[in-house]
Amino acid sequence: MSLSKIYIRFALASTLLLGALAHAQSDAAGPIATKAGALHFLRDESGMAALIDTQVFDRFDAKRIAHFDETSGGSATVTRMLVQSDTGPVLYDFRRNPPLVQRVSQRMTVRRVFWQGEEVVMQSNLGWYGFQRGKLTKLQSSTTTYH
């Protein structure tokens, strides 16, 4: 990816931040209405289990649930979700049934999430990252911002 594309992505992510398109973190364990069915998070012997209706579709290690949701249009139905696990974020795509599960290959704590088409832009304790089609990309800024 070219350096100019990285700068453009970061500028776009900064603009979205100001536009209040970031989705707040939730700790709801369910039921959560998704396009694939009712989602529940349950603690089991190996950590946490994610279920659609009564079918387990993923397991992960986490002491507590934390997730960022993308909803479709005017409804409250979740289409995608970024879940914080002990080994790093996990992206669930509920537009498919069973849901598509993509693990981010980097351990990080996500603070904010921006949904940009098929890409997820995350602000984490390690900086800004983009995640699309299973690939994690570090985003960089061409300017320094002081708070």
Beta strands, then each sheet from edge to edge (+ up, - down):
strand 1: 25-26
strand 2: 32-34
strand 3: 37-44
strand 4: 47-52
strand 5: 55-60
strand 6: 67-71
strand 7: 78-85
strand 8: 88-93
strand 9: 100-103
strand 10: 110-116
strand 11: 119-124
strand 12: 127-132
strand 13: 135-139
sheet 1: 1+ 6- 7+ 8- 9+
sheet 2: 2+ 3- 4+ 5-
sheet 3: 10+ 11- 12+ 13-
end
